[in-house]
Amino acid sequence: MRARSALRAERLNHARDVWVQVPALPDAVRRMVRECGISPRQAYRDLQAARRLRAPVPIPEATIAFTVKLSRRLVRELRVQAARTGLSLSAIVSRALTMQLARSRGRG
């Protein structure tokens, strides 16, 4: 998933740059097709999305799988939190670890 989201963000940023350089939509579509190897339809979609951007899209940081052992209770609580917030388990754990590590650095 990360690779797809990173590629999408990079393509949207490229489309944003193309809009600045090539204001005519047909020319911009052709350039996106040539430079990104995508279909004209996808180029059009990307250019339309890029037109609405006020700033470049941040490129997601690469992630890796990391296995940890947690108590059943904690996993149950994580799943409840995920269902309530709509966040993934990974997002919840990443946020919690980031906050904990930041607090730990502050005490260093």
KOLDO-782270 format. One record per atom (N, C-alpha, C): residue number from 1; chain; atom name; x, y, z. Coordinates in steps of 0.05 Angstrom, whole numbers, plus 32768, in hexadecimal, padded with zeros to 4 digits. Each point is the difference from the previous one (the first is absolute). Layout:
<pts>
{pt NUM A CA {X Y Z}},
...
</pts>
This chain:
<pts>
{pt 1 A N {8010 7FE8 8000}},
{pt 1 A CA {7FF0 8018 8000}},
{pt 1 A C {8011 8019 8000}},
{pt 2 A N {8015 8000 800F}},
{pt 2 A CA {8012 8018 8003}},
{pt 2 A C {800B 8007 7FE4}},
{pt 3 A N {8009 7FEC 7FF1}},
{pt 3 A CA {800C 8006 7FE6}},
{pt 3 A C {7FEB 800E 7FEE}},
{pt 4 A N {7FE8 7FF7 8001}},
{pt 4 A CA {7FEB 800C 7FEF}},
{pt 4 A C {7FFA 801C 8009}},
{pt 5 A N {7FFE 8005 801A}},
{pt 5 A CA {7FFA 801B 800A}},
{pt 5 A C {8017 8013 7FFB}},
{pt 6 A N {8019 7FF6 8002}},
{pt 6 A CA {8017 8011 7FFA}},
{pt 6 A C {8001 8007 7FE2}},
{pt 7 A N {7FFB 7FEC 7FEF}},
{pt 7 A CA {8000 8005 7FE4}},
{pt 7 A C {7FEA 8014 7FF8}},
{pt 8 A N {7FE9 7FFD 800C}},
{pt 8 A CA {7FE9 8012 7FFB}},
{pt 8 A C {8008 801D 8008}},
{pt 9 A N {800C 8002 8018}},
{pt 9 A CA {8008 801B 800A}},
{pt 9 A C {8015 800C 7FED}},
{pt 10 A N {8013 7FF0 7FF8}},
{pt 10 A CA {8015 800A 7FEE}},
{pt 10 A C {7FF3 8009 7FE5}},
{pt 11 A N {7FED 7FF0 7FF6}},
{pt 11 A CA {7FF3 8007 7FE7}},
{pt 11 A C {7FEF 8019 8002}},
{pt 12 A N {7FF2 8004 8017}},
{pt 12 A CA {7FF1 8018 8004}},
{pt 12 A C {8012 8018 8001}},
{pt 13 A N {8016 7FFD 800E}},
{pt 13 A CA {8013 8017 8001}},
{pt 13 A C {800B 8006 7FE5}},
{pt 14 A N {8006 7FEC 7FF0}},
{pt 14 A CA {800A 8004 7FE5}},
{pt 14 A C {7FEA 800E 7FEF}},
{pt 15 A N {7FE7 7FF7 8003}},
{pt 15 A CA {7FEA 800C 7FF1}},
{pt 15 A C {7FFD 801E 8008}},
{pt 16 A N {8004 8005 801A}},
{pt 16 A CA {7FFF 801C 8009}},
{pt 16 A C {8015 8011 7FF2}},
{pt 17 A N {8018 7FF5 7FFE}},
{pt 17 A CA {8016 800E 7FF2}},
{pt 17 A C {7FFA 8004 7FE2}},
{pt 18 A N {7FF4 7FEB 7FF4}},
{pt 18 A CA {7FF9 8001 7FE4}},
{pt 18 A C {7FEC 8016 7FFB}},
{pt 19 A N {7FEC 8003 8012}},
{pt 19 A CA {7FEC 8015 7FFD}},
{pt 19 A C {800D 801C 7FFF}},
{pt 20 A N {8015 8003 8010}},
{pt 20 A CA {800D 801A 8001}},
{pt 20 A C {800E 8006 7FE5}},
{pt 21 A N {800C 7FEB 7FF5}},
{pt 21 A CA {8010 8003 7FE7}},
{pt 21 A C {7FEF 7FFE 7FE7}},
{pt 22 A N {7FEA 7FF1 8000}},
{pt 22 A CA {7FF0 7FFA 7FE8}},
{pt 22 A C {7FE3 8006 8007}},
{pt 23 A N {7FF7 8018 7FFB}},
{pt 23 A CA {7FE4 8007 8008}},
{pt 23 A C {7FEA 7FF4 7FEF}},
{pt 24 A N {8006 7FF6 7FE8}},
{pt 24 A CA {7FEB 7FF4 7FEF}},
{pt 24 A C {7FFD 7FE2 8008}},
{pt 25 A N {7FE7 7FF9 8007}},
{pt 25 A CA {7FFB 7FE5 8009}},
{pt 25 A C {8008 7FEA 7FEC}},
{pt 26 A N {7FFA 8001 7FE7}},
{pt 26 A CA {8009 7FEB 7FED}},
{pt 26 A C {801E 7FFC 8000}},
{pt 27 A N {800F 8016 8000}},
{pt 27 A CA {801D 7FFF 8000}},
{pt 27 A C {800A 7FF4 801B}},
{pt 28 A N {7FF3 8008 8016}},
{pt 28 A CA {8008 7FF6 801A}},
{pt 28 A C {7FFB 7FE2 8002}},
{pt 29 A N {7FE9 7FF7 7FF5}},
{pt 29 A CA {7FFA 7FE3 8000}},
{pt 29 A C {8015 7FF1 7FF0}},
{pt 30 A N {8006 8009 7FE8}},
{pt 30 A CA {8015 7FF3 7FF0}},
{pt 30 A C {801A 7FFE 800F}},
{pt 31 A N {8008 8015 800D}},
{pt 31 A CA {8019 8001 800E}},
{pt 31 A C {8000 7FEB 8018}},
{pt 32 A N {7FEA 7FFF 800E}},
{pt 32 A CA {7FFD 7FED 8016}},
{pt 32 A C {8002 7FE3 7FF6}},
{pt 33 A N {7FF2 7FFB 7FEA}},
{pt 33 A CA {8001 7FE5 7FF4}},
{pt 33 A C {801C 7FF9 7FF9}},
{pt 34 A N {800E 8012 7FF3}},
{pt 34 A CA {801C 7FFB 7FF7}},
{pt 34 A C {8013 7FFD 8018}},
{pt 35 A N {7FFE 8011 8014}},
{pt 35 A CA {8013 8000 8016}},
{pt 35 A C {7FFA 7FEC 8016}},
{pt 36 A N {7FE7 7FF9 8003}},
{pt 36 A CA {7FF9 7FEE 8016}},
{pt 36 A C {7FF8 7FE4 7FF7}},
{pt 37 A N {7FFC 7FFD 7FE6}},
{pt 37 A CA {7FF8 7FE6 7FF6}},
{pt 37 A C {7FE4 7FF7 8009}},
{pt 38 A N {7FEE 8013 8002}},
{pt 38 A CA {7FE5 7FFA 8008}},
{pt 38 A C {7FED 8005 7FE8}},
{pt 39 A N {7FE7 7FF7 8003}},
{pt 39 A CA {7FEC 8004 7FEB}},
{pt 39 A C {7FF7 801E 7FFF}},
{pt 40 A N {7FF6 8008 7FE9}},
{pt 40 A CA {7FF6 801C 7FFF}},
{pt 40 A C {7FEA 8005 8015}},
{pt 41 A N {7FEF 7FEC 8004}},
{pt 41 A CA {7FEA 8003 8014}},
{pt 41 A C {800C 8005 801C}},
{pt 42 A N {8014 7FF0 8007}},
{pt 42 A CA {800D 8004 801B}},
{pt 42 A C {800E 801B 8001}},
{pt 43 A N {800D 8008 7FEB}},
{pt 43 A CA {800E 801A 7FFF}},
{pt 43 A C {7FEC 8016 8004}},
{pt 44 A N {7FE9 7FFE 7FF3}},
{pt 44 A CA {7FEB 8014 8003}},
{pt 44 A C {7FF6 8002 801D}},
{pt 45 A N {7FFB 7FE8 800C}},
{pt 45 A CA {7FF8 7FFF 801C}},
{pt 45 A C {8015 800D 8013}},
{pt 46 A N {8019 7FF9 7FFB}},
{pt 46 A CA {8015 800A 8011}},
{pt 46 A C {8003 801F 7FFD}},
{pt 47 A N {7FFD 8009 7FE8}},
{pt 47 A CA {8002 801D 7FFB}},
{pt 47 A C {7FE8 800F 800D}},
{pt 48 A N {7FE9 7FF4 7FFE}},
{pt 48 A CA {7FE8 800C 800D}},
{pt 48 A C {8004 8002 801E}},
{pt 49 A N {800A 7FEA 800C}},
{pt 49 A CA {8006 8000 801D}},
{pt 49 A C {8015 8014 8007}},
{pt 50 A N {8015 8001 7FF0}},
{pt 50 A CA {8017 8012 8005}},
{pt 50 A C {7FF7 801D 7FFE}},
{pt 51 A N {7FED 8005 7FEF}},
{pt 51 A CA {7FF6 801C 7FFD}},
{pt 51 A C {7FF4 800A 801A}},
{pt 52 A N {7FF5 7FEF 8010}},
{pt 52 A CA {7FF4 8008 801A}},
{pt 52 A C {8014 8002 8017}},
{pt 53 A N {8018 7FF6 7FFC}},
{pt 53 A CA {8014 8001 8015}},
{pt 53 A C {800B 801C 8006}},
{pt 54 A N {8001 8007 8019}},
{pt 54 A CA {800C 8019 8008}},
{pt 54 A C {801E 7FFE 8005}},
{pt 55 A N {8008 7FE7 8006}},
{pt 55 A CA {801C 7FFB 8007}},
{pt 55 A C {8007 7FE4 7FF6}},
{pt 56 A N {801A 7FF9 7FFE}},
{pt 56 A CA {8007 7FE5 7FF8}},
{pt 56 A C {7FF6 7FEC 8014}},
{pt 57 A N {7FFA 7FE8 7FF7}},
{pt 57 A CA {7FF7 7FEA 8011}},
{pt 57 A C {8018 7FF4 800D}},
{pt 58 A N {7FFF 7FFC 801B}},
{pt 58 A CA {8017 7FF4 800D}},
{pt 58 A C {8004 7FE3 7FF7}},
{pt 59 A N {8018 7FF7 7FFC}},
{pt 59 A CA {8006 7FE5 7FF8}},
{pt 59 A C {8001 7FEF 801A}},
{pt 60 A N {7FEF 7FEA 8001}},
{pt 60 A CA {8001 7FF0 8018}},
{pt 60 A C {801B 7FF3 8005}},
{pt 61 A N {8007 7FFE 8019}},
{pt 61 A CA {8019 7FF2 8007}},
{pt 61 A C {7FFD 7FE2 7FFC}},
{pt 62 A N {8015 7FF3 7FF7}},
{pt 62 A CA {7FFF 7FE3 7FFD}},
{pt 62 A C {7FFB 7FF2 801B}},
{pt 63 A N {7FF0 7FEB 7FFF}},
{pt 63 A CA {7FFB 7FF1 8019}},
{pt 63 A C {8009 7FE3 7FFC}},
{pt 64 A N {8004 7FF3 8017}},
{pt 64 A CA {8007 7FE4 7FFF}},
{pt 64 A C {7FEF 7FF1 8014}},
{pt 65 A N {7FFC 7FE6 7FFC}},
{pt 65 A CA {7FF1 7FF0 8014}},
{pt 65 A C {8012 7FFB 8018}},
{pt 66 A N {7FF4 8002 8017}},
{pt 66 A CA {800F 7FFD 8019}},
{pt 66 A C {7FEE 7FF1 8014}},
{pt 67 A N {8007 7FE9 8008}},
{pt 67 A CA {7FEF 7FEF 8011}},
{pt 67 A C {8006 8005 801D}},
{pt 68 A N {7FEB 8004 8010}},
{pt 68 A CA {8003 8002 801D}},
{pt 68 A C {7FEB 7FEF 800D}},
{pt 69 A N {8005 7FF8 8018}},
{pt 69 A CA {7FED 7FF0 800F}},
{pt 69 A C {7FF2 8012 8015}},
{pt 70 A N {7FE5 8000 7FFF}},
{pt 70 A CA {7FF0 8010 8011}},
{pt 70 A C {7FEC 7FEF 800E}},
{pt 71 A N {7FF7 8008 8017}},
{pt 71 A CA {7FEB 7FF1 800E}},
{pt 71 A C {7FE6 8000 7FF1}},
{pt 72 A N {7FF0 7FEC 8004}},
{pt 72 A CA {7FE6 7FFF 7FF3}},
{pt 72 A C {7FEF 8019 8006}},
{pt 73 A N {8001 8008 8019}},
{pt 73 A CA {7FF1 8018 8009}},
{pt 73 A C {8008 8018 7FF0}},
{pt 74 A N {801A 8004 7FFE}},
{pt 74 A CA {800A 8018 7FF1}},
{pt 74 A C {7FF9 7FFF 7FE3}},
{pt 75 A N {8001 7FE9 7FF4}},
{pt 75 A CA {7FF8 7FFD 7FE3}},
{pt 75 A C {7FE3 8006 7FFD}},
{pt 76 A N {7FEF 7FF6 8013}},
{pt 76 A CA {7FE4 8005 7FFF}},
{pt 76 A C {7FFA 801E 8002}},
{pt 77 A N {800E 800E 8013}},
{pt 77 A CA {7FFD 801D 8002}},
{pt 77 A C {8009 800E 7FE7}},
{pt 78 A N {8016 7FF7 7FF4}},
{pt 78 A CA {8009 800C 7FE7}},
{pt 78 A C {7FEB 7FFE 7FEA}},
{pt 79 A N {7FF4 7FE8 7FFE}},
{pt 79 A CA {7FEC 7FFB 7FEC}},
{pt 79 A C {7FE7 8012 8004}},
{pt 80 A N {7FF8 8003 8019}},
{pt 80 A CA {7FE9 8011 8006}},
{pt 80 A C {8007 801D 7FF8}},
{pt 81 A N {8018 8009 8007}},
{pt 81 A CA {8009 801B 7FF9}},
{pt 81 A C {8000 8004 7FE2}},
{pt 82 A N {800A 7FEB 7FF2}},
{pt 82 A CA {8001 8002 7FE2}},
{pt 82 A C {7FE4 8002 7FF5}},
{pt 83 A N {7FEE 7FF0 800A}},
{pt 83 A CA {7FE4 8001 7FF6}},
{pt 83 A C {7FF3 801B 8006}},
{pt 84 A N {8006 800A 8017}},
{pt 84 A CA {7FF3 801A 8009}},
{pt 84 A C {800B 8017 7FEF}},
{pt 85 A N {801A 8000 7FFB}},
{pt 85 A CA {800D 8017 7FF2}},
{pt 85 A C {8002 7FFD 7FE2}},
{pt 86 A N {7FFE 7FE7 7FF6}},
{pt 86 A CA {8004 7FFC 7FE3}},
{pt 86 A C {801E 7FFE 7FF9}},
{pt 87 A N {8011 8001 8013}},
{pt 87 A CA {801D 7FFD 7FFB}},
{pt 87 A C {8008 7FE3 8000}},
{pt 88 A N {8016 7FFA 7FF2}},
{pt 88 A CA {800A 7FE5 8000}},
{pt 88 A C {800F 7FFA 801A}},
{pt 89 A N {8003 7FE7 8007}},
{pt 89 A CA {8010 7FF8 8017}},
{pt 89 A C {801C 800C 7FFE}},
{pt 90 A N {800C 7FFF 7FE8}},
{pt 90 A CA {801B 800B 7FFC}},
{pt 90 A C {8001 801D 8006}},
{pt 91 A N {7FEB 800F 7FF7}},
{pt 91 A CA {8000 801D 8005}},
{pt 91 A C {7FFE 8006 801D}},
{pt 92 A N {7FEF 7FF1 800F}},
{pt 92 A CA {7FFD 8005 801D}},
{pt 92 A C {801A 7FFA 800E}},
{pt 93 A N {800C 7FE9 7FFA}},
{pt 93 A CA {8019 7FF9 800E}},
{pt 93 A C {8017 8013 7FF8}},
{pt 94 A N {8001 8008 7FE7}},
{pt 94 A CA {8015 8013 7FF7}},
{pt 94 A C {7FFE 801A 800F}},
{pt 95 A N {7FE7 800A 8003}},
{pt 95 A CA {7FFC 8019 800E}},
{pt 95 A C {8008 7FFE 801E}},
{pt 96 A N {7FF8 7FEA 800C}},
{pt 96 A CA {8007 7FFC 801C}},
{pt 96 A C {801E 7FFD 8004}},
{pt 97 A N {800D 7FF1 7FEF}},
{pt 97 A CA {801D 7FFE 8003}},
{pt 97 A C {800E 801A 7FFA}},
{pt 98 A N {7FF7 800F 7FED}},
{pt 98 A CA {800C 801A 7FFA}},
{pt 98 A C {7FFE 8012 8017}},
{pt 99 A N {7FE9 8001 800D}},
{pt 99 A CA {7FFC 8011 8017}},
{pt 99 A C {8011 7FF7 8018}},
{pt 100 A N {8002 7FE6 8004}},
{pt 100 A CA {8010 7FF6 8016}},
{pt 100 A C {801D 8005 7FFB}},
{pt 101 A N {800A 7FFC 7FE8}},
{pt 101 A CA {801C 8006 7FFA}},
{pt 101 A C {8007 801D 8003}},
{pt 102 A N {7FED 8011 7FF8}},
{pt 102 A CA {8005 801D 8003}},
{pt 102 A C {8001 8008 801D}},
{pt 103 A N {7FEF 7FF4 8011}},
{pt 103 A CA {8002 8006 801D}},
{pt 103 A C {801A 7FF6 800B}},
{pt 104 A N {8009 7FE8 7FF7}},
{pt 104 A CA {8019 7FF5 800A}},
{pt 104 A C {8018 8011 7FF9}},
{pt 105 A N {8000 800B 7FE7}},
{pt 105 A CA {8016 8011 7FF8}},
{pt 105 A C {8000 801A 8010}},
{pt 106 A N {7FE9 8009 8008}},
{pt 106 A CA {7FFF 8019 8010}},
{pt 106 A C {800C 7FFD 801B}},
{pt 107 A N {8002 7FE7 800A}},
{pt 107 A CA {800B 7FFB 801B}},
{pt 107 A C {801E 7FFB 7FFE}},
{pt 108 A N {800A 7FFA 7FE8}},
{pt 108 A CA {801C 7FF8 7FFC}},
{pt 108 A C {8014 8013 800A}},
</pts>
